[in-house]
Amino acid sequence: MKITYIAHSGFLAELDHIILLFDHYQGEIPRLPEGKMLYVFASHRHPDHFNPEVFRLAEGRKDVFYVLSRDIWKSRVPESLQDRTVRLKAGEAWKQDGLTVRTLRSTDEGAAFLAETEGKTLYHAGDLNDWRWEGEPEEWNRNMKEKFRRYIEPLRGKRMDAAFIPLDPRQEDGYAFGLDYFLTLADYRIPEEGAEKIYPMHCWERYEIIERWLLEHSDSPARDRIVKISGRGETFLQ
């Protein structure tokens, strides 16, 4: 499996027979090989996760299908692509041609995706994160923490090949609340648990936040699973 970081929360995962594109809104999409089905995911309607330009990927191609969160209005989908689009709400499961997609409720808009195909499992959080902020009321932050932990609970003990997780420097000292709790859902001393590779995202091009996490978590058993992204267009083989 080849993973390409495009920008922000956008990633392309290429498997033997299928390609998955998650939350593209900026950056250059690599040339897509012929003969592989392309599934385009958008976790919610925020402009840094959903760009209607993704519908142009279907121009001249029949092997493109769109998996969108239900909060993206049906009217945003071109009429010619309505029959090649599914809109999912949180807590749904959907299958097509060897691809199974399950959604988790988000602490922001839309949903998170758990996609299984070709023996691989990929998790894209979208904006499912522990969004606690300096300046917000204590009760608001406490409720966010509780909601996040409840919504992400289905991943406890889950084996994943790749997980795309927010690591947002705007949260200042709380930048890793979401990632740190995600890591508690598995015993990373056991190869059959957790994510084989974790790709930090939503970093707003401030990739030094990944190095900060590594420095502050020198004893973490998951340390070697964190992918050190340093710029757009990087590719990683798994």
TIVEXPA-508454 format. One record per residue (C-alpha): x, y, z. Coordinates in steps of 0.5 Angstrom, whole numbers, padded with zeros to 4 digits. Example, Ala and Ser with C-alpha at 12.3 -4.5 7.8 and 13.67 -1.06 7.14 Angstrom:
% residues 2
(r (0025,-0009,0016))
(r (0027,-0002,0014))
END
This chain:
% residues 238
(r (0000,0000,0000))
(r (0003,0007,-0002))
(r (0000,0013,0002))
(r (0001,0020,-0001))
(r (0000,0026,0004))
(r (-0003,0032,-0001))
(r (-0004,0037,0004))
(r (-0007,0039,0011))
(r (-0012,0033,0012))
(r (-0012,0030,0005))
(r (-0009,0023,0003))
(r (-0009,0018,-0002))
(r (-0008,0011,-0001))
(r (-0006,0007,-0007))
(r (-0008,-0001,-0006))
(r (-0007,-0007,-0011))
(r (-0014,-0005,-0014))
(r (-0017,0001,-0011))
(r (-0015,0008,-0009))
(r (-0018,0012,-0003))
(r (-0017,0019,-0003))
(r (-0019,0023,0003))
(r (-0021,0030,0005))
(r (-0018,0033,-0001))
(r (-0018,0041,-0001))
(r (-0011,0043,-0003))
(r (-0005,0041,-0006))
(r (-0003,0037,-0012))
(r (-0006,0030,-0013))
(r (-0001,0025,-0016))
(r (-0003,0022,-0023))
(r (-0008,0016,-0022))
(r (-0006,0010,-0025))
(r (-0011,0007,-0030))
(r (-0015,0001,-0028))
(r (-0016,0002,-0021))
(r (-0023,0004,-0018))
(r (-0022,0011,-0014))
(r (-0026,0012,-0008))
(r (-0027,0020,-0006))
(r (-0028,0021,0001))
(r (-0030,0028,0004))
(r (-0031,0027,0012))
(r (-0035,0034,0012))
(r (-0037,0040,0009))
(r (-0032,0045,0012))
(r (-0028,0048,0006))
(r (-0021,0045,0009))
(r (-0024,0038,0008))
(r (-0029,0039,0002))
(r (-0027,0042,-0005))
(r (-0032,0041,-0010))
(r (-0027,0041,-0015))
(r (-0026,0033,-0013))
(r (-0032,0032,-0018))
(r (-0027,0034,-0024))
(r (-0024,0027,-0022))
(r (-0029,0024,-0026))
(r (-0029,0027,-0032))
(r (-0028,0022,-0037))
(r (-0027,0017,-0032))
(r (-0033,0012,-0030))
(r (-0029,0008,-0025))
(r (-0030,0014,-0020))
(r (-0035,0014,-0014))
(r (-0036,0019,-0008))
(r (-0037,0017,-0001))
(r (-0039,0024,0003))
(r (-0042,0025,0010))
(r (-0049,0027,0010))
(r (-0048,0034,0012))
(r (-0045,0036,0005))
(r (-0052,0038,0001))
(r (-0054,0033,-0004))
(r (-0054,0040,-0009))
(r (-0047,0040,-0008))
(r (-0046,0034,-0012))
(r (-0047,0035,-0020))
(r (-0053,0031,-0023))
(r (-0049,0027,-0027))
(r (-0045,0024,-0021))
(r (-0051,0023,-0017))
(r (-0052,0016,-0018))
(r (-0044,0015,-0017))
(r (-0045,0018,-0010))
(r (-0047,0016,-0003))
(r (-0048,0020,0003))
(r (-0047,0017,0010))
(r (-0049,0020,0017))
(r (-0045,0018,0023))
(r (-0046,0011,0025))
(r (-0048,0008,0018))
(r (-0044,0002,0015))
(r (-0044,0001,0007))
(r (-0041,-0004,0002))
(r (-0039,-0004,-0005))
(r (-0035,-0008,-0009))
(r (-0030,-0011,-0003))
(r (-0030,-0004,0000))
(r (-0033,-0003,0007))
(r (-0034,0004,0010))
(r (-0037,0005,0017))
(r (-0038,0012,0020))
(r (-0036,0015,0027))
(r (-0040,0021,0030))
(r (-0035,0027,0030))
(r (-0034,0032,0035))
(r (-0035,0037,0030))
(r (-0039,0037,0023))
(r (-0040,0030,0019))
(r (-0037,0024,0021))
(r (-0030,0020,0021))
(r (-0029,0014,0016))
(r (-0027,0007,0018))
(r (-0025,0004,0011))
(r (-0024,-0004,0010))
(r (-0021,-0007,0003))
(r (-0016,-0012,0000))
(r (-0015,-0014,0007))
(r (-0013,-0007,0010))
(r (-0016,-0002,0015))
(r (-0016,0005,0014))
(r (-0018,0010,0019))
(r (-0019,0018,0017))
(r (-0022,0022,0023))
(r (-0024,0028,0019))
(r (-0025,0033,0025))
(r (-0027,0028,0030))
(r (-0022,0030,0035))
(r (-0022,0033,0043))
(r (-0023,0040,0041))
(r (-0021,0043,0047))
(r (-0019,0051,0047))
(r (-0016,0056,0052))
(r (-0021,0061,0053))
(r (-0027,0056,0053))
(r (-0032,0055,0059))
(r (-0029,0049,0063))
(r (-0036,0046,0062))
(r (-0035,0046,0055))
(r (-0028,0043,0055))
(r (-0031,0038,0060))
(r (-0036,0036,0055))
(r (-0032,0036,0049))
(r (-0027,0031,0053))
(r (-0033,0027,0054))
(r (-0036,0027,0047))
(r (-0030,0025,0044))
(r (-0028,0019,0048))
(r (-0035,0017,0047))
(r (-0035,0017,0040))
(r (-0028,0014,0039))
(r (-0030,0008,0043))
(r (-0031,0004,0037))
(r (-0024,0004,0036))
(r (-0022,0001,0042))
(r (-0017,-0005,0041))
(r (-0018,-0005,0033))
(r (-0013,-0007,0029))
(r (-0011,-0001,0023))
(r (-0006,-0001,0018))
(r (-0006,0007,0017))
(r (-0010,0012,0022))
(r (-0010,0019,0020))
(r (-0011,0023,0026))
(r (-0011,0031,0028))
(r (-0005,0034,0031))
(r (-0007,0041,0031))
(r (-0002,0047,0034))
(r (-0008,0052,0034))
(r (-0010,0048,0041))
(r (-0003,0050,0044))
(r (-0001,0046,0050))
(r (-0008,0041,0048))
(r (-0005,0040,0041))
(r (-0005,0032,0043))
(r (-0011,0031,0047))
(r (-0014,0027,0041))
(r (-0008,0023,0039))
(r (-0006,0022,0046))
(r (-0013,0019,0048))
(r (-0013,0015,0041))
(r (-0007,0011,0043))
(r (-0010,0009,0050))
(r (-0015,0005,0046))
(r (-0010,0000,0044))
(r (-0004,-0004,0048))
(r (0002,-0002,0043))
(r (0006,-0007,0046))
(r (0001,-0012,0042))
(r (0002,-0012,0034))
(r (-0005,-0014,0033))
(r (-0008,-0008,0036))
(r (-0008,-0001,0035))
(r (-0005,0003,0028))
(r (0001,0000,0025))
(r (0002,0007,0022))
(r (-0001,0014,0025))
(r (-0001,0020,0020))
(r (-0001,0026,0024))
(r (-0006,0031,0020))
(r (-0009,0038,0021))
(r (-0003,0041,0022))
(r (-0004,0047,0018))
(r (0003,0046,0015))
(r (0007,0047,0022))
(r (0010,0040,0021))
(r (0015,0041,0027))
(r (0009,0040,0031))
(r (0010,0032,0030))
(r (0017,0033,0032))
(r (0015,0036,0039))
(r (0010,0030,0040))
(r (0016,0026,0039))
(r (0020,0030,0044))
(r (0015,0030,0049))
(r (0013,0023,0048))
(r (0020,0019,0048))
(r (0017,0013,0052))
(r (0011,0012,0048))
(r (0011,0005,0046))
(r (0007,0008,0040))
(r (0013,0013,0038))
(r (0016,0008,0032))
(r (0009,0008,0029))
(r (0008,0016,0028))
(r (0010,0018,0021))
(r (0014,0024,0021))
(r (0011,0028,0015))
(r (0015,0034,0013))
(r (0012,0037,0007))
(r (0006,0036,0001))
(r (0007,0031,-0004))
(r (0011,0026,0001))
(r (0010,0018,0000))
(r (0010,0013,0005))
(r (0010,0005,0003))
(r (0007,0000,0008))
END
